[in-house]
Amino acid sequence: MSKEQRTFDETSRTALEKLYGGQIPDYIVSADRNQLTIMIADFQGSRDLTITPRDVAEYYAGQAGDVQSGLRTLAGHSGDWRQI
């Protein structure tokens, strides 16, 4: 998705601009109170990944407490625990 097509509701835009010092990173595609979509890239290429509050809750309930290195999955995307 190109930068011109990015969409944010006003609350999310304000929060993201505050978090990132006034400039939202290009990898953030869209955001509202129910989801955040980011551009990811791995060995399979680039794609958008939509993350919901439920995805984050499931990740923290089941995987974040594992202090051993290894594979983690967030919103259907699996990768090295340091990037997830």
C-alpha positions, -999 to 999 in steps of 0.1 A, spaced: 0 0 0 14 34 -9 19 62 15 -10 81 -1 -34 53 7 -27 51 44 -58 56 66 -61 65 102 -90 76 124 -83 109 141 -76 94 176 -52 69 162 -34 95 140 -29 118 170 -16 89 192 8 76 166 21 111 158 27 116 196 44 82 199 67 87 169 75 124 174 52 138 148 60 115 119 42 81 115 66 55 101 59 43 65 55 7 76 23 17 95 -4 13 68 -36 20 88 -50 22 123 -82 26 142 -94 16 177 -99 -20 165 -68 -28 145 -33 -18 133 -21 -27 99 16 -28 92 38 -37 62 60 -66 69 87 -83 48 103 -117 52 117 -144 30 82 -147 14 82 -111 3 62 -81 15 26 -80 27 2 -61 50 -4 -77 85 -34 -66 105 -31 -69 143 -61 -67 166 -63 -63 203 -74 -99 205 -42 -109 186 -21 -90 212 -40 -105 241 -35 -141 227 2 -134 222 7 -122 257 -14 -150 272 3 -177 254 38 -168 241 52 -136 256 61 -152 289 83 -178 273 118 -165 280 136 -189 257 145 -178 223 126 -192 193 97 -188 171 67 -167 181 34 -160 162 14 -127 162 -17 -123 141 -8 -153 120 27 -142 113 55 -163 127 91 -152 132 120 -148 155 109 -138 190 130 -106 189 111 -91 160 77 -104 170 
